[in-house]
Amino acid sequence: MKKFFSIFILFLFVFFGKAQNQFAQKLSDAALSLTKDKVTYDPAYFTLKYPNGDVPADKGVCTDVVIRAYRKLGIDLQKEVHEDMKQNFSKYPKNWGLKRPDTNIDHRRVPNLRVFFAKFGKSKSIENKPELYVPGDIVTWLLPGNLTHIGIVVNKKSADGKRYLIVHNIGGGQVIEDCLFKFTITGHYQYSK
């Protein structure tokens, strides 16, 4: 019986590991596909439909890259974040003076996504070791001026072959860039539903 149980556990580990790797690859592909769309950086507040609301297709910020990539895989972060914030509003940052969740903006804020990914995903090391960051990972940074930022690790390597590239929007639209260690990393996550 012990041997059967050990084999069963090994099977589950391999099966779920493979499923996670497939999801991560799909998320990487979804992020890369976004770089084909012309998007102007626009941090304006938009009124969005709910669920599955999005800012105009030709506009967006860093969080919209993550939201759109997940949405291509059938995961609506607007809905997921909102539902958790309704139940656990006190666990989310209060940087904006809100007294209750706002379906138009909550999922578009990096600090809120950090709380959500840490709670429902897997938090990973934030060491500056390239081998720790694999396609499908979500990374958050602190930029100069205390600005928060987020992007997705994709399956394309840097020119020197030492690290994976990032799809993000830091002002120039949805682009692929070698910027993993350009800023201070504040979070590193793996999330699938």
C-alpha positions as CSV (number, residue, x, y, z in Angstrom):
1,M,0.0,0.0,0.0
2,K,2.9,2.4,0.8
3,K,4.4,1.8,-2.6
4,F,1.1,2.5,-4.3
5,F,0.7,5.7,-2.4
6,S,4.2,6.8,-3.2
7,I,3.6,6.1,-6.9
8,F,0.3,8.0,-6.8
9,I,2.0,11.0,-5.2
10,L,4.7,11.0,-7.8
11,F,2.1,10.8,-10.6
12,L,0.2,13.8,-9.1
13,F,3.5,15.7,-8.9
14,V,4.4,15.0,-12.5
15,F,0.8,15.5,-13.8
16,F,0.3,18.9,-12.1
17,G,3.9,20.0,-12.8
18,K,3.3,19.3,-16.5
19,A,-0.1,21.1,-16.4
20,Q,1.6,24.1,-14.8
21,N,4.3,24.1,-17.4
22,Q,1.8,24.0,-20.2
23,F,-0.2,26.8,-18.7
24,A,3.0,28.9,-18.2
25,Q,3.9,28.4,-21.9
26,K,0.4,29.5,-23.0
27,L,0.7,32.6,-20.8
28,S,4.1,33.4,-22.3
29,D,2.6,33.0,-25.8
30,A,-0.4,35.1,-24.9
31,A,1.9,37.9,-23.6
32,L,4.1,37.7,-26.7
33,S,1.0,38.0,-28.9
34,L,0.1,41.3,-27.2
35,T,3.3,42.9,-28.5
36,K,1.7,42.9,-32.0
37,D,-1.0,45.3,-30.9
38,K,-0.3,49.1,-31.0
39,V,-1.1,50.4,-27.5
40,T,-0.5,53.9,-26.1
41,Y,0.4,54.1,-22.5
42,D,-2.6,55.7,-20.8
43,P,-3.1,55.6,-17.0
44,A,-6.5,57.3,-17.1
45,Y,-9.4,56.0,-15.0
46,F,-11.9,54.2,-17.3
47,T,-15.4,53.0,-16.5
48,L,-15.4,49.4,-17.4
49,K,-18.2,46.8,-17.9
50,Y,-18.1,44.0,-15.4
51,P,-17.1,41.2,-15.7
52,N,-14.6,41.0,-18.6
53,G,-14.2,44.7,-18.8
54,D,-11.2,46.3,-20.5
55,V,-9.9,49.7,-21.3
56,P,-9.9,50.7,-25.0
57,A,-7.8,48.2,-27.0
58,D,-5.4,50.8,-28.1
59,K,-4.7,52.0,-24.5
60,G,-3.2,50.5,-21.4
61,V,-0.6,50.4,-18.7
62,C,1.6,47.6,-17.3
63,T,-1.2,45.9,-15.4
64,D,-3.3,45.7,-18.6
65,V,-0.6,43.5,-20.2
66,V,-1.0,41.0,-17.4
67,I,-4.8,41.3,-17.5
68,R,-5.0,40.8,-21.2
69,A,-2.6,37.9,-21.3
70,Y,-4.6,36.0,-18.6
71,R,-7.9,36.9,-20.3
72,K,-6.6,35.2,-23.5
73,L,-6.5,32.0,-21.3
74,G,-10.0,32.5,-20.0
75,I,-9.0,34.0,-16.6
76,D,-10.7,37.4,-15.8
77,L,-8.5,39.1,-13.2
78,Q,-11.0,41.9,-13.0
79,K,-13.6,39.4,-11.6
80,E,-11.1,37.3,-9.6
81,V,-9.6,40.3,-7.8
82,H,-12.9,42.0,-7.3
83,E,-14.5,38.9,-5.7
84,D,-11.6,38.5,-3.3
85,M,-11.6,42.2,-2.5
86,K,-15.3,42.1,-1.7
87,Q,-14.6,39.3,0.9
88,N,-11.2,40.6,2.1
89,F,-11.0,44.3,1.5
90,S,-9.0,44.9,4.7
91,K,-6.2,42.7,3.3
92,Y,-5.5,45.0,0.3
93,P,-3.5,48.2,0.3
94,K,-5.3,51.4,1.2
95,N,-3.1,53.7,-1.0
96,W,-6.0,55.3,-2.8
97,G,-8.4,56.1,0.0
98,L,-11.2,53.8,-1.2
99,K,-13.8,52.5,1.3
100,R,-14.9,49.6,-0.9
101,P,-13.8,47.7,-4.0
102,D,-14.0,49.4,-7.4
103,T,-14.5,47.0,-10.4
104,N,-13.1,49.7,-12.8
105,I,-9.6,50.0,-11.3
106,D,-8.8,47.5,-8.5
107,H,-7.3,44.9,-10.8
108,R,-5.3,47.6,-12.7
109,R,-3.2,48.4,-9.6
110,V,0.1,46.6,-9.1
111,P,-0.1,46.5,-5.2
112,N,-3.5,44.8,-5.5
113,L,-2.3,42.2,-8.0
114,R,0.7,41.5,-5.7
115,V,-1.7,40.7,-2.8
116,F,-3.9,38.6,-5.1
117,F,-1.0,36.6,-6.7
118,A,0.6,36.0,-3.3
119,K,-2.6,34.7,-1.9
120,F,-3.8,32.5,-4.8
121,G,-0.6,31.8,-6.6
122,K,2.9,30.7,-5.7
123,S,5.3,33.4,-4.4
124,K,8.8,32.8,-5.7
125,S,12.3,34.1,-4.8
126,I,13.2,37.6,-5.7
127,E,16.9,37.0,-5.8
128,N,18.8,38.4,-8.8
129,K,19.4,34.9,-10.2
130,P,18.3,34.6,-13.8
131,E,17.6,30.8,-13.5
132,L,14.8,31.5,-11.0
133,Y,12.7,33.4,-13.5
134,V,11.0,31.2,-16.1
135,P,8.4,31.8,-18.8
136,G,4.9,32.4,-17.4
137,D,6.2,34.0,-14.2
138,I,4.8,37.4,-13.1
139,V,7.4,39.9,-11.8
140,T,6.8,43.2,-10.0
141,W,9.3,46.0,-9.6
142,L,9.7,49.3,-7.8
143,L,10.7,52.0,-10.3
144,P,12.4,55.3,-9.5
145,G,10.0,57.7,-7.9
146,N,8.4,54.8,-5.9
147,L,6.3,53.8,-8.9
148,T,5.2,50.2,-9.1
149,H,5.5,48.0,-12.2
150,I,4.5,44.5,-13.4
151,G,5.4,42.3,-16.4
152,I,5.4,38.7,-17.6
153,V,8.5,36.5,-18.2
154,V,8.4,35.1,-21.7
155,N,10.1,32.3,-23.5
156,K,12.6,34.5,-25.5
157,K,16.1,35.0,-24.2
158,S,18.3,38.0,-23.9
159,A,21.0,38.6,-26.5
160,D,23.6,37.0,-24.3
161,G,21.3,34.1,-23.6
162,K,21.5,34.5,-19.9
163,R,17.9,35.4,-18.9
164,Y,14.4,35.4,-20.3
165,L,12.8,38.6,-21.6
166,I,9.8,40.5,-20.2
167,V,6.6,41.6,-21.9
168,H,5.4,44.8,-20.2
169,N,4.2,48.4,-20.8
170,I,6.4,51.0,-19.1
171,G,5.4,53.8,-21.4
172,G,6.2,52.6,-24.9
173,G,3.3,50.2,-25.4
174,Q,3.2,46.5,-25.0
175,V,6.8,45.5,-25.7
176,I,9.3,42.7,-25.2
177,E,12.4,43.8,-23.4
178,D,15.5,42.7,-21.6
179,C,14.7,44.4,-18.3
180,L,14.4,41.7,-15.6
181,F,17.1,43.1,-13.4
182,K,16.8,46.8,-14.5
183,F,14.8,47.8,-11.5
184,T,14.3,46.6,-7.9
185,I,12.2,43.4,-7.9
186,T,9.5,43.4,-5.3
187,G,7.5,40.3,-6.2
188,H,7.8,37.1,-8.2
189,Y,4.8,34.9,-8.7
190,Q,3.3,31.9,-10.6
191,Y,-0.4,32.0,-11.0
192,S,-2.9,29.7,-12.8
193,K,-6.4,28.8,-12.0
